[in-house]
Amino acid sequence: MAKLLVVDDEKNLRLVVQKELSRLEHKVETASDGEAAWEALEAQDFDVLLCDINMPRLDGIGLLRRLREKSQNPPEVIMLTGQATVETAIEAMKLGAYDYLTKPYRFNELAALVTQAAAKQELKLDNQRLRAQLERSTKNLPEIVAESPQMKEVLRLVRRVAPADTSVLITGESGVGKELIAQAIHRLSPRSEKTFIDLNCAALQDTLLESELFGHEAGAFSGARARKLGLFELAHGGTLFLDEIMEMPAPLQSKLLRALETRSFFRVGGVKKVEVDVRLVAATNRDTERALAEGVFRADLMYRVNSFEINIPPLRERREDIEPLAKYLLQKIAGNKAPEIMPQALEALRMFDWRGNVRQLRNCLERAVLLSDNGKIGTKELPPEVVYRIEKANVSVSYSASQSNGVSSFQNASPTNLRDAERQQILTALEKTGWHRGKTAELLGISPSTLYRRLREYDLEVR
């Protein structure tokens, strides 16, 4: 299917051509002369222009010459005329016409020519997108490590939503791996052969964000010397990932909403409507309900973006992932010469809260690799705050154990009884709140969903 503009001053002829080409599932518009055609070409993009030569106001050769001089992305042009001469044919081809047909022509011949011209136009646009994508080449991201029940559930949701075209909002603290989940959604979707374009809305100034998102025309502002395609346009047919979407300024939120609803937009400084087919995946580390209540983010845009939400728990709530993540990250950091993590250091990593999540864990391991001797990482290679946290945790566990068995030795707080200590702590909190799960989760400083999972694990669902 191509978008065509038929220009002819003979009304019956252009209506016949429009009808026949529309039957081939092309989208066809018409114009009665060159000036009307130019107005249509300024308002929107076309793939192929079918143009008569002899017309009032502005003839076909004049329109072709104006296209060459003023249009940065002109359509392929097929000239149609009943008064063909060698001179006009040569002039049309010099001005960039794709081909030349003499009336009367057979419709099958015209249809084949339109298909070829549309294919050439699509190839030009694809090359333009690929060049822009090469300039934004991104690094390969590691695979997702998921050993905990929480992350396995996240991946289950990813597999369910990926085949659909639904907009997805990924929530979670900074550093939990929201972009990895967005990449996974794209890879498992029917759009996987197309492009994945990402943009961090918090990384750009408000004045630059609109141009980055929607592109701009030459001369739109100081320094805009040529047309630039925006990320929406580059992501055509693929996936656009907007990270930290709630940092987007309010005026731009309304433009984004309109672009999502109409699947079209205008470049900055442009008058042509650009139509796109893009799947949106967004992410935020904000509390969505609070952002809506404070007016930071538009409610109508939230409904459009948040058709399906995936929440990624922080690393401290899925400690089963810490050991495999640490080993995987060490391989990425040091390769085949990755040092071994000693048991005490591994336990320290497990017990630390990791407020910066996977990003903080990676930074910690990079430091440890630099400090490691003899291919081993012990507690002395870890940052002091990580080691100090494990010492405090062991003292706390030792104290809890002493309440139940009368032993107060630090050495008895081994990893094998950490689960028992956690179970006892949950039981104590439940008794304090009269087994009110919401209050218990608040008292323990964990989310209700995490508490429910722990209750199932420790068989505490029934009082």
C-alpha positions as a printed Julia matrix, in Angstrom:
463×3 Matrix{Float64}:
   0.0     0.0     0.0
   1.3     3.42   -0.96
   0.09    6.97   -0.45
  -0.51    8.58   -3.85
  -1.39   12.03   -5.19
  -3.03   12.18   -8.64
  -2.82   15.62  -10.33
  -4.8    16.21  -13.52
  -7.06   19.03  -14.73
  -9.4    16.48  -16.37
 -11.81   15.64  -13.55
 -13.18   12.4   -14.99
  -9.71   11.02  -15.72
  -8.31   11.7   -12.25
 -11.42   10.19  -10.59
 -11.07    7.04  -12.69
  -7.38    6.73  -11.78
  -8.22    7.33   -8.1
 -10.91    4.64   -8.13
  -8.77    2.01   -9.87
  -5.7     2.6    -7.69
  -7.84    2.59   -4.53
  -9.08   -0.88   -5.51
  -5.44   -1.99   -5.24
  -5.53   -0.77   -1.59
  -3.49    2.36   -2.23
  -4.47    5.53   -0.38
  -5.19    8.03   -3.15
  -5.84   11.77   -3.07
  -6.37   14.12   -6.01
  -5.62   17.7    -7.08
  -6.9    19.67  -10.08
  -3.7    21.59  -10.9
  -0.1    22.2    -9.86
  -0.84   24.83   -7.21
  -3.46   22.64   -5.5
  -0.99   19.75   -5.64
   1.75   21.88   -4.03
  -0.58   22.79   -1.15
  -1.29   19.08   -0.59
   2.43   18.23   -0.76
   3.24   20.9     1.84
   0.54   19.56    4.17
   1.52   15.87    4.14
   3.97   13.34    2.73
   3.2    11.18   -0.31
   5.06    8.19   -1.71
   4.24    8.71   -5.39
   3.01   11.71   -7.39
   1.15   11.03  -10.7
   1.19   14.32  -12.54
  -0.17   15.65  -15.84
   2.05   18.12  -17.71
  -0.39   20.63  -19.27
  -2.41   22.21  -16.44
  -3.6    25.74  -15.53
  -1.86   27.92  -12.91
   1.18   25.62  -12.47
   2.01   22.92  -15.02
   3.64   19.54  -14.34
   7.18   20.62  -15.25
   6.86   23.71  -13.01
   5.63   21.53  -10.12
   8.48   19.09  -10.64
  11.0    21.95  -10.65
   9.52   23.41   -7.44
   9.68   19.98   -5.76
  13.34   19.65   -6.62
  14.19   23.13   -5.3
  12.11   23.28   -2.12
  11.24   19.77   -0.92
  13.73   17.89    1.22
  12.0    14.55    0.87
  10.04   14.62   -2.43
   7.89   11.7    -3.6
   8.71    9.67   -6.68
   7.06   11.37   -9.71
   5.41    9.67  -12.69
   4.59   12.15  -15.47
   1.37   11.6   -17.47
   0.55   13.52  -20.65
  -1.39   13.32  -23.86
   1.01   15.61  -25.72
   4.36   13.89  -25.35
   7.5    15.34  -26.93
  11.1    14.26  -26.66
  12.01   17.63  -25.13
   9.48   17.42  -22.27
  10.43   13.81  -21.56
  14.12   14.7   -21.32
  13.4    17.73  -19.14
  11.17   15.71  -16.79
  13.83   13.02  -16.34
  16.52   15.63  -15.71
  14.35   17.13  -12.96
  14.16   13.75  -11.25
  10.97   12.14  -12.56
  10.83    8.38  -12.0
   9.17    7.64  -15.35
   6.98    9.02  -18.13
   3.7     7.64  -19.55
   1.82    8.84  -22.64
  -1.98    8.95  -22.71
  -3.82    6.76  -23.39
  -2.0     4.22  -21.24
  -2.99    0.78  -20.03
  -3.96    0.7   -16.38
  -1.91   -2.47  -15.67
   1.18   -0.63  -16.91
   0.43    2.33  -14.62
  -0.24    0.07  -11.61
   3.09   -1.74  -12.08
   4.92    1.57  -12.39
   3.29    2.88   -9.2
   4.37   -0.26   -7.29
   7.97    0.12   -8.45
   8.08    3.84   -7.64
   6.57    3.26   -4.17
   9.16    0.56   -3.47
  11.95    2.95   -4.4
  10.51    5.64   -2.11
  10.25    3.17    0.77
  13.87    2.14    0.22
  14.97    5.8     0.39
  13.14    6.3     3.68
  14.56    3.07    5.13
  18.09    4.18    4.25
  17.45    7.52    5.93
  16.22    5.8     9.1
  19.16    3.39    9.13
  21.67    6.21    8.86
  20.04    7.98   11.78
  19.98    4.75   13.8
  23.68    4.17   13.18
  24.33    7.55   14.75
  22.38    6.37   17.82
  23.95    2.9    17.97
  23.41    1.33   21.39
  25.46   -1.24   23.27
  24.26   -4.79   23.62
  22.62   -5.28   26.97
  23.11   -8.37   29.17
  20.48  -11.05   29.48
  18.01  -10.89   32.36
  18.99  -12.91   35.44
  15.82  -14.18   37.12
  16.1   -16.74   39.93
  13.62  -15.19   42.37
   9.85  -15.82   42.15
   9.32  -12.06   41.74
  11.48  -11.8    38.61
  10.05  -15.01   37.18
   6.62  -13.41   37.52
   7.9   -10.27   35.77
   9.14  -12.37   32.85
   5.81  -14.21   32.71
   4.05  -10.86   32.31
   6.56   -9.83   29.64
   5.83  -12.96   27.62
   2.07  -12.37   27.89
   2.06   -8.7    26.85
   4.83   -8.77   24.23
   2.77  -10.22   21.31
   0.08   -7.54   21.75
   0.43   -3.93   20.6
  -0.54   -2.62   24.03
   1.33    0.32   25.58
   3.31   -0.8    28.63
   4.43    1.17   31.69
   7.37   -0.32   33.61
   7.67    0.9    37.21
  10.39    0.38   39.77
  13.26    2.06   41.54
  16.24    3.44   39.65
  18.7     0.74   38.65
  16.36   -2.28   38.77
  16.63   -2.96   35.02
  13.58   -1.29   33.47
  15.3    -0.83   30.11
  16.17   -4.54   30.0
  12.51   -5.41   30.43
  11.58   -2.96   27.67
  14.16   -4.62   25.39
  12.7    -8.03   26.22
   9.18   -6.85   25.33
  10.47   -5.64   21.97
  12.45   -8.81   21.23
   9.44  -11.03   21.92
   7.01   -8.87   19.92
   6.05   -9.05   16.22
   8.01   -5.79   15.85
  11.33   -7.45   16.77
  12.64   -7.15   13.19
  12.09   -3.39   13.33
  13.89   -0.78   15.43
  14.03   -0.26   19.18
  14.6     3.41   19.98
  15.18    4.67   23.52
  15.11    8.14   25.07
  15.69    9.23   28.66
  13.27   12.12   29.19
  15.23   13.36   32.21
  18.52   13.59   30.32
  17.61   16.48   28.0
  16.59   20.1    28.49
  12.92   20.87   27.89
  13.75   22.88   24.76
  15.68   19.99   23.2
  13.32   17.18   24.18
  10.59   18.1    21.69
  13.06   18.29   18.81
  14.59   14.95   19.84
  11.18   13.3    20.05
   9.43   14.75   16.99
  12.32   16.06   14.89
  12.57   19.49   13.26
  12.65   21.17    9.87
  15.52   23.23    8.5
  15.4    26.75    9.94
  12.96   25.8    12.74
  15.31   27.44   15.25
  18.82   28.82   15.46
  21.3    26.13   14.46
  18.74   23.91   12.67
  20.51   23.83    9.31
  18.83   20.71    7.95
  15.82   18.52    8.6
  16.25   16.05   11.45
  14.05   13.0    11.92
  12.7    12.6    15.45
  12.77    9.4    17.45
   9.06    8.83   16.84
   9.78    8.75   13.12
  12.88    6.58   13.49
  10.88    4.05   15.51
   8.26    3.66   12.75
   7.15    0.02   12.69
   9.1    -0.7    15.89
   9.16    0.24   19.58
   9.82    3.59   21.24
  11.01    3.37   24.86
  10.62    6.55   26.93
  12.54    6.19   30.18
  11.62    8.46   33.12
   8.52    9.58   31.22
   7.14   11.45   34.25
  10.02   13.93   34.0
   8.56   15.17   30.71
   7.44   18.84   30.87
   3.68   19.49   30.89
   3.45   21.22   27.45
   5.15   18.27   25.79
   2.87   15.78   27.56
  -0.13   17.11   25.63
   1.74   16.79   22.31
   2.76   13.24   23.17
  -0.85   12.37   24.03
  -2.08   13.69   20.68
   0.67   11.84   18.8
  -0.32    8.57   20.5
  -4.03    9.07   19.85
  -3.75   10.13   16.2
  -0.54    8.22   15.34
   0.69   11.41   13.7
   2.54   14.62   14.59
   4.23   17.7    13.15
   7.99   18.22   13.26
   9.14   21.37   15.05
   8.73   24.2    12.55
   6.95   21.89   10.09
   3.52   21.97    8.46
   3.47   18.42    7.09
   1.69   15.82    9.17
   3.93   12.79    9.73
   2.09    9.49   10.2
   3.78    6.72   12.2
   3.1     3.22   13.51
   4.9     2.97   16.85
   4.46    0.88   19.98
   5.18    2.83   23.17
   6.9     1.34   26.2
   7.53    3.79   29.04
   9.2     3.62   32.44
   9.29    5.65   35.65
  10.76    5.44   39.14
   8.07    7.74   40.56
   5.0     6.77   42.55
   2.38    7.03   39.79
  -0.58    7.78   42.07
   1.32   10.52   43.85
   2.48   12.05   40.55
  -1.14   12.2    39.35
  -2.37   13.66   42.64
   0.31   16.38   42.58
  -0.41   17.25   38.94
   3.09   16.32   37.81
   1.7    14.03   35.11
  -1.51   14.23   33.06
  -4.14   11.65   34.01
  -5.33   11.21   30.4
  -1.77   10.53   29.23
  -1.33    8.05   32.09
  -4.39    6.11   30.91
  -2.95    6.02   27.4
   0.55    4.98   28.51
  -0.42    2.61   31.32
  -2.54    0.08   29.45
  -0.45   -2.65   31.09
   1.84   -2.11   34.08
   4.84   -4.23   35.03
   6.45   -3.5    38.4
  10.03   -4.61   39.02
  10.73   -5.19   42.74
  13.92   -3.7    44.21
  16.92   -5.99   44.66
  16.53   -6.06   48.46
  13.13   -7.76   48.03
  14.5   -10.51   45.77
  17.74  -11.53   47.42
  17.73  -14.86   45.56
  18.88  -12.9    42.5
  21.91  -11.31   44.17
  24.31  -14.28   43.93
  23.61  -15.19   40.26
  23.61  -11.48   39.36
  26.97  -10.96   41.07
  28.53  -13.9    39.23
  27.05  -12.79   35.9
  28.23   -9.19   36.34
  31.72  -10.37   37.28
  31.9   -12.24   33.97
  30.83   -9.09   32.14
  33.37   -6.95   34.02
  36.43   -9.25   34.03
  35.66  -11.9    31.39
  37.32  -15.28   31.74
  39.66  -13.89   34.41
  36.8   -13.03   36.77
  37.84  -13.49   40.41
  36.0   -15.88   42.74
  33.71  -14.43   45.4
  34.49  -15.9    48.83
  31.55  -17.12   50.97
  31.8   -14.28   53.52
  31.83  -11.65   50.77
  28.91  -13.35   49.04
  26.9   -13.3    52.27
  27.71   -9.62   52.7
  26.35   -8.95   49.22
  23.19  -10.93   50.02
  22.47   -9.0    53.21
  23.11   -5.47   51.92
  20.01   -3.41   51.03
  21.25   -2.13   47.61
  19.31    1.13   47.45
  20.85    1.66   44.01
  19.83   -1.87   42.97
  21.67   -3.65   40.13
  23.56   -0.49   39.12
  24.98   -0.15   42.65
  25.85   -3.86   42.75
  27.79   -3.54   39.5
  29.75   -0.53   40.8
  30.58   -2.46   43.97
  31.89   -5.41   41.95
  33.96   -3.18   39.65
  35.69   -1.8    42.74
  36.2    -5.31   44.12
  37.77   -6.54   40.86
  40.27   -3.68   40.94
  41.24   -4.47   44.55
  41.22   -8.27   44.35
  44.41  -10.3    44.8
  45.07  -13.92   43.82
  41.79  -14.14   41.93
  39.6   -13.89   45.05
  37.16  -11.31   46.41
  36.8   -11.22   50.18
  35.14   -8.77   52.55
  38.21   -6.48   52.53
  37.66   -5.85   48.79
  34.08   -4.71   49.37
  33.07   -1.14   50.28
  32.96   -0.54   54.07
  29.23    0.15   54.08
  28.52   -3.3    52.61
  30.69   -5.09   55.19
  29.35   -2.96   58.05
  25.79   -3.87   57.06
  26.51   -7.62   57.29
  28.07   -7.19   60.73
  24.94   -5.36   61.96
  22.69   -7.98   60.37
  24.57  -10.86   61.99
  24.35   -9.2    65.4
  20.59   -8.73   64.89
  20.13  -12.35   63.78
  22.27  -13.55   66.68
  20.09  -11.58   69.1
  16.88  -13.0    67.57
  18.26  -16.52   67.81
  19.24  -16.0    71.45
  15.63  -15.13   72.29
  14.48  -18.54   71.06
  17.3   -20.91   72.08
  19.24  -19.04   74.73
  22.4   -18.81   72.62
  24.01  -15.41   72.08
  27.1   -16.44   70.14
  27.88  -14.47   66.97
  29.26  -17.64   65.34
  25.88  -19.37   65.63
  24.29  -16.84   63.23
  25.07  -18.95   60.16
  23.34  -18.58   56.8
  21.3   -21.74   57.43
  19.23  -20.08   60.15
  18.61  -16.76   58.34
  15.31  -18.09   56.97
  14.25  -19.16   60.47
  15.11  -15.72   61.78
  13.09  -14.05   59.02
  10.12  -16.35   59.67
  10.27  -15.52   63.37
  10.46  -11.79   62.64
   7.37  -12.01   60.39
   5.51  -14.0    63.05
   6.37  -11.42   65.71
   5.14   -8.58   63.47
   1.92  -10.47   62.7
   1.2   -10.96   66.39
   1.82   -7.26   67.08
  -0.7    -6.2    64.41
  -3.29   -8.89   65.16
  -2.43  -10.59   61.84
  -3.4    -7.5    59.82
  -1.33   -8.03   56.68
  -1.3    -4.43   55.51
  -0.07   -3.13   58.87
   2.42   -6.01   59.11
   3.95   -5.13   55.74
   4.23   -1.48   56.85
   5.81   -2.49   60.14
   8.38   -4.69   58.38
   9.11   -2.03   55.75
   8.25   -4.28   52.79
   5.51   -4.21   50.15
   2.27   -6.21   50.73
   3.03   -8.4    47.69
   6.42   -9.33   49.19
   4.76  -10.16   52.52
   2.2   -12.42   50.8
   4.98  -14.31   49.04
   6.85  -14.76   52.32
   3.67  -16.01   54.04
   3.29  -18.66   51.33
   6.96  -19.64   51.54
   6.84  -20.06   55.33
   3.34  -21.61   55.35
   1.94  -18.74   57.42
  -1.15  -17.95   55.34
  -3.45  -19.31   58.05
  -3.22  -18.06   61.6
